[in-house]
Amino acid sequence: AGATANIGGGLLIHGDSWIMPYAEPTNGATVKINVGGDLLVAVGGGIDADRRGYTRGYGPGCARTGRSDGGNGAGYGGHGGMGFGGKLWGPSYGSAEWPVEAGSGAWLYAGGGSYAGRGGGSIRLHVAGGAAIHGTLTAKGSPGLSTHGGGGSGGGILLECGTLQGSNSGLLTVEGGKGNYGGSCGGGGRIAIHYNPAAQAALAIPVPPIRFSAYAYPWTTTGYYATINAREGTLWLPDSLFLTEIMDQQRFWHVQLAIPGLSVWSTPSLKLDNCVLTWPEGLTLTVANDVVMTNDAAFTLAAAATNDLSPRYGAQLNVGRDLRILTNCWIFPQAHPTNASIVGIRVGRDATLAAGGGIDANGRGYHAAPDNKLGPGAGKSTYYSGGGYGGKGGGTSPGGTYGRPELPLEPGSPAGWNGYGGGIYHYSVGGLGGGAVHLRAGGQLRVDGLVTADGWFGSYYRGSAGSGGSIFLAAPRVTGGGRLSARGGRGSGEGTATTIISSGGGGRIAVWHHLALGEIETRLATSSVAGLNDSPTYPSFTGEVDVGWIPSTGVNDTLNPPENGSKGFYTKASTLVILR
């Protein structure tokens, strides 16, 4: 700590009253507050560390490119966004459990004379008694201030207390700063709450409706998405007490949960209402009855790496009865970025994906890397190479095809990554492969919304795109009028008539229908497709099925174009009787 405040009794911060802890802007030393009694933060007051972390160009999460040509977002709890022209993003750092550091500033961009954002500061509260939060603890990063200005990362909030109480007006936030124009956004910061688990569980209201946010903007001031977007920050909790059957009122808002030892969580039912969170990597989430998602709710399940493909699922969602994903609600299955493990979703009865909602695995497959050996269909290490999967990628050194049309289980592969020097550009980062959606149900599977595993676009300039991923749906009855999409991503570039900056190849989509869940599981256990017949259409599903590719921007895809992927509806010649 660069400064310490020792308070022998309690600390009461009333409305319209604020403590403002400043970190040292280039050294990062922070302020520590010790409270001998209780802490009360009233509505309209609090502790404000916004923009009070590392200054622009400083901090462990500042990606220094060696020259003043940044535009990349800073990282802390989550990494920052990729900079303009493919420059490397700010890394994450520090401890989720003990976030005592401030957020980082973004690197400067001399080409546009921009001002990058500053990092959020650090709030360190060590409270001997109870803490009641009705106001705000905030440590946001600041936005980029001019063209190509990257956003600063969110800062850190560490609260140690005997018990935690409060209301829905209470907010702890470590939001990253927004990028300006082509400058990317900053990653979210870190929040850690250390309460006494036994004392907390004994409270009359053990789970107060306090809100936690570690949001990272996915778009800049002009709506630009980077090839590598900024990521939300972390929320550390000592146990799973705050995970309840109903999670609502933005209790969790774009946070990566970090809970010690949590690899399995079971609950009788789950309603996610206006909350957005990322579960701990590798989690098996088991819900005995129904899962309902409403009011802009979303969650990410991230697969952990597996040693081989026999346990193909690196994370799972097991629903005993019905899954209902309502309008504007999403599940994001994240395949492991360097390993073939995927997320599996099993529903005992009906699964319903309403119009305007669904399952989104876009760009959530294999990641690009400088040696570009991640993924069986990875494009070669050149910016003229799209990733392949169901169809080969485009360009001069594209990735090839792999996998089986009848049983697509792998993630999509990335495009080539090339060190493109000269001028102010450092890298042509290839787009990420599309992920894998693997959903089987025991009743009706109705898709009126979107199930998508498109490849992601390459960086501007000269970045080719990743391949589409895989979609596998299986149920006794598949209906709806929605859209299934596993398209190859779009290549990017400044472009000439002879430039080959290519899109990725299409992915693979397979729908198994008129098969009982027991048979589906048996076939999956042995990877058996024996006796299944393929038809290009299926009358009960009236929606769109797309395994094509998205044309590149400003360049010529016709010189060596990508290929479409594979799609099909599969069943066996038999009679299935369903009693309702």
N, C-alpha and C positions, 0 to 999 in steps of 0.2 A: 504494500500500500504506500502511495505517495502522500497520503494524509489520512488521519484517523479521527473520528468523533466518538468519544466515550460518554455515554449517557447512563448515569447510575439508576435512574428511575424509568418511567415510561416515556414514549415518544408519541405525541398526538399532533397530527397534521390536519388542520381544519380546512374547510372549503376556501378556495381562492388563496391557499398558502402552499408554497413549494420549496423543496430542497433541490438544489441543482449541483450534482457532483460532476466536476470536470476531470477527465483523465488528462495526463500530460500528453500533448498532441503528437509528439514524435517519439517519446520514450514509452508511452503506454501505461505509466504508473497510475493506479486507480485510488479511489476513496473508499474507506471501510467505515461502516457505522455500527457500533456496538450498543445495544439497548439492554439495560439491566432488568427492565420490567416488561410491560406489554407495548405493542405497537398498534395504533389506530390511525388509518388513513381514511378521512371522511370524503364524502361525495364532493367533487369539484376541486379537490386538492391532491397532493401526492409528491412524487419524486420524479424529476424531469432530467433525463440524461440524453435527450435527443441531440444528435450531432455533436456530442461532447466526448467522442472517442478519438482515435487516431485521425490526424488531418490527411488530406488528399496526398497520395504518394507514400504513405507510411502504414505499417502494421503487417503482421504475419499473413494476413489474407489479401494483401495487395500484390497482384501479379506484375512484378517489374519486368518489362520486356527488354530492358537495357537501353531503351531510348524513350523519349517522351512521345509515344504514339499509341497510347492505350485504348481507351474506350471500353475496356473490360470492367465488369462489375467486381466489387470486392467480396470476399467470403469471410465467414466465421462459423456459425452453426451449420449453415449450408453454403456450398460453393457459389461464387458469383457467376454471372452470365459471360459467355464468350464475347470478346471484343470485336469491334468492327474490322472486317478483313480477315477474320479467323484468328485473332490474337488470343492467347491463352487466358483463361478465366482465373479469378482469385480463388485460392484453395480454402477449404475449411481447416480449422485448427482448434486447439484447446480441448477442454474436457466438458462433456455433457453434464457430468455429475457436479463438477466444481468450476463453474464459469466465472473466473475471477478476472478475466481479461476484457479489455474494451474491443469494440468493433473496429474494423480497418477501413481506411480511406481507399478510394479507387485511384488507379494510375492515370496520369495526365495524357492528353492527346494534343500534341503540338500542332498537327496539321490543321485543326480547326481552332486552335487557341482556346480549347475548352477548359472549363473548371469542373473537375470531378467532385463526386460527393464525399463527404466525411463520414466516418464510422460512428455508430451509436456508442454511447459511453458505457459505464459499468455501474450497476447498483448492487452494493454488497451490504446486506442487512443481516446482522447476527443478533437475534432477539431471544432473550432468556425465557420470556413468558409467551403469551399467545399473540398472534397477529390477526387483525381484522382489517380486510381490504375492501373499502367501499369506493375508493377513488382510483387513482391511476399511478402505476409504476411504468415508466416508458423510457426506452433506450433505442429509438429508431435511428437508422442511418439516413443521411440526407441525399436528395436526388442530384443527378448531374445538372449543371447549371447552364450549359450551352451545348452546341452541336457536338455529338460524339462524346459527351460527358457521361462516364460510368457512374452508377450509384454506389454509395458507401454501404457497407454491411450493417446489419443490426448489431446492437451491442449485447451486453450480458446482464442478467438479473439473477442474483443468488440470494435466496431467502432461507435462513435457518430459524426455526421457531418451534415452540412446543406443540402448538396447534394452529390450524389455519381456518379462519372464518371470514365471512364477507357476504356480498350480495352481487346480483347481476350487473350492478353499476361498477363493480370492481374489475379492473383490467390490468393485466401484465402484458406488455407488448414489446417486441424486439424486431420490428419490421425492417426489411432492407429498403434502401433508397431506389427510386425509379431512375432508369437510364434515360438520357435525353437524345432524341433522334436516333442515330445509329449506335450510341453508347449503350452498353448493356446494364442490366439491373443488378443491384447488390443482393447477396444472400441474406437470409434471416439469421438472427443471432441465437443466443442460448438462454434458456430459463431453467433454473433448478430450484425445487421446493423441498427442503429437508424438514419435514414435520416428524413428530414422534408417532409411529404407526398405531400403537396401543391407545395413546391418549386421543388421537384423532378419531379412531373408530368408536370411542366411547362418547363422543359429542352427541347432543340431541340431533344436530344436522351434520353428520360426518362429511358430507360432500356439499360444500357451499357452491352456489352457482357463479363463482368467479370465472372470468374469461381469460384465456391464454392465447396469444397470437404471436407467431413467428413468420409472418407472411413475407413472401418474396414475389415481386411482380413478374409475371411471365412476358410482359410486353413493355415497350418503351413509350415515350410521350407520343410517338407517331404510330403506335400499334405494331412496331417491328418485333418479331420473335427471333431470337438468336438460335443458331444451330445447337448450342448448348445453353439452355436457359438457367437462370438463377434458381436455387433450390431453397425451400423453406428451412427454418431453423429447428432447434431441438427443444423439447420439454422433458426434463428429468423429474420423475416422481419416485419415491422410495418403495411403493407397492402399487397394486392394481385397484386400490380403493375407489379411485375416481372413475374407473371403468364400470358403468352401470347399465342396466337394461334400457334406459332412456337417456340419451345424451343429446342435449338441445341447447338453444339460446347462445350459440357460438361459444360454448364452453371450451371446445378445442377449435381453433381457427388456423388452419394451415400450419400444423406443428408435426414434427417427427417425434413420436413418443419414444422415450428411453426409460424403461422400467427394468431394474436388475432382475435377471433370471427369467424374464417372461418369454417363454417359448410356446406355451399353450394357454389359451384363455377360453373358458366355457361359461355360457350364460343361458338361462331359460329362454330369453327372447332378446331381440335387439331392435330398437328404433333409433335411427340416426336422423336428427331433425336440425337442419341449419348448423351442422358441424362439418369440418373438413380436417382430416388427420391422416397421417401415415403410421401404420402399425409397425412395431419392431420387426426388423428383418427376420424372415424365417418362421413367423408366427403361424401356428395352427389355431384358427378361430372356429369354435364349435358352438352353434346356436341350436338348442333343442327344438324350438318351435319356429317362429317366423322372424324374418329380417325385413324391415320396412325402412326405406330411405326417402326422405321428403324435404322440401324447402331448401334446395341447393346443397343438400348433403352430399358428401363424397368421401371416399377413403382409398388409400393405396395399400395394396398388399405386395410386399417385396420379397422375392424368392432369395433364399440363402443358397450359396454354392453347395452342390452335392458332389460326392467323390465319383459317382458313376450315375448312369441314367436309370438304374433299376428303381430307386426312389425318385421318379422324375419330378416330383413336386418339391420345390424349395420353400413353399408356403401354401396354406390351404384355407379355404372357407367351406365349412360343412354346415349345411342348413337342414334341420330335421323336417321342416314342413315347407312353407312357401317363402320365396324371395320376390320382393316387389321393389323395383327401382322406378320411382316416379319421375315426372318431368323435371328437367334441370338437375338431376341427380346422377352420380357416376361412380362406378368402380374402376380403379386403375390398377390392372395387374402388371407388375414390373418383373420381367424375367431378369435373372442375374446377368449383369452386363458382360461378364467374361466367361460364363459357364452356361451350359445348356439347360439348367434347371428353370422351371416355370411355375406358375401359380395354378392350382387346381380348384375349381368351384363345383361342389356337389350339392344338389337340391333334392330333398326327399320327395316333394310333391311338385307344385307348379312354380315356374319362374316367369315373371312378367316384367318386360322392359318397356316402359311407356314412351310415347312419342316425345322427343326432346331430351331423353335421358338414355342411359345404356352403359356399355362397357368400352373403355377407351384404352387401347394398348399402343397408340401411335408413338413410334420412336422409342419403345420400351423393350427393345431387343438387345442384340449384341452392340457394343459401343465401338466406335472407331478408335484407333490408336496409331502412333507413329509407325510401328512395324506392321500394322494391319494384319495380324494373324488371328483376330478374334472373329469367329464365325466361319462355317464351312464355305460360305459363298461370299466372303469378303473380297471387295475390289482390291486390286494391287495398289501398292504405295505410289500412286500417281493421281493427279487430279483429273485424269481422263478415265475414271473407272467407277461405275456404279456397282452396288452390291447386288447379289443374286440370291434367289431361293426357289420359288416355283418356276420362275423364268429367269434367264440370265440377265445381268445388268447391262447397261449400255456403255459405250466408250471404247477406248483402245485396249484396255486391260481389265475387262469386267469380271466380276465374280460369277461363278457357275451355279448350276442347280443342285439341289440335294433334297432329301426327305421323300415321303410318300404322299401321293395325292389323297389316298383313302384315309390316312391317319396322320394329319399334320400336327406335330407336337413341338417342333423346334421354333425358336425365335428367328426373326429375320437377321440378315447380315449387313454390315456397314459398307460404305463406299471407301475409296482410297483416301489416304491422308498424306499430304505432301508438304514438305517445307518449301513454300513458295516465297523466295526472298525477293529483294528489290523493292524500291519505293518504301512504303510504310507497311507492307503486308508480310506477315511472318509465316502463316500457315494457311493451307487450304484444307480445312477439316471436313472429312467426309461425313455425310449424314448417318445417323444411327439406324439400325434395322428396326422394323416393326416388331412388336412383342408377340406374345402368344395368349390367346383367349381360349380357355379350356373349360367348357361348361356342360355338365350333364345333369339331367333332371329325371325324376321318376314319374311326372305327370305331363302336363302341357307346358311347353316352352314357347311363349309368345313374345315375338320381337316386333314391336311397333316403333321402337327407337333405333339406336345405332349401336352396332357392334363393329369396332374398327381396330385394325392393326397395321396401319399404313407405315411405310418407311418415312424417315425424317429427311428434310432437305439439307443440302450441303451449304457450307459457308460461302458468303460473298466476300471475296471473289473466287471463282474457279473451283468450287466445291461440288463434287458429284454427290449423289443421294443414295441412301440405304434402301434395301429391298423391303417389300412388304413382308409382314410376319405371317402368323398362322391363326386361323379361327377353326375351332372344333366344337360343334354343337351336337348334342345327342339327347334324344328323348323319345318316348312313345309317340308324341305328337308335337310337331313344330309348326307354328302358325304365325300370322302377323303380316304387316305390310311395310316393315322397316327396311333397313339397309345393312348389308354385310360388306365390309370393305377391307381388303388387304392389298392396297395399291403400292407400287414402288414410289419412292419419294421424288421430289423435284430437284434437279440440279440447278446450281446458281452460277452466274458468271457475267463478266462484262461483255463477252461474246463477239464473235465475228462469224462470217459465213463458213469458215473452215475450222472453227474451234469446236472440239468435241468435249463438252462438259455434260455429263450424262445423268439421266434419271436412273433410279434403281429398278430392278425387275419386279414383277408382281409376286405376291406371296401365294399361300395355299389356303383354300376354304373347303371344309368337308362338313356336311350335315348328315348325321345318322338319324333316321326316323323310323317309326313303327318298330322299335326295339325296346324291350323292357329294360329297366335300369339294371336289374341283376345280370342280364346278358351283356349289357354295355360294359359293366365292371369286369366281367369275366374276360371279355375280348380285350379290354385294355390291359389287363394283367398279363396277357400273353401276346399282346400286339397283333391279334388275329383279325384279319379282314376276310377270312375264307367265307365264300358263299354270299358276300355282299354284292349287290348289283348297283350300278351307277346310272343315274339319269340326269340330264342337264338341267331339268326343272323339277319342281315339286308343287302341285296345285295348291296345297294348303298354305304355302308361303308365297305371298304375292308381291313381296318387296324386291329390292335390287341386290344383286350379288356382283361385286366388282373386284377383279384381280388384275386390273390393268396397271398403268403407270401414268404419272403426272408429267407432262412435257416441261422441259427446262425453260429457264427464263433467259431470253435474249441470246440463245445459242442454238446450234444445229444438232438436233437429236437424230436426224435422218442418216448421218454418216455411218453410225453403228448403233442402231436403236436397241433399247431394252426389249425384253419379251414379256408377254402376259404370263401370269401364273396359272394355277390350276384351281378348278372349282367343281363340285359335284354333290349330288344328293344320293345317299346310299341307304339301302335296306336289303332285306332278304325276301325271297319268295315264300311267304307264309301268311297266316292269318293271326292277327292279334286282337283279342277281345278286351275292351276296357270297360269296366263297370264303375259307375259313379253313383 
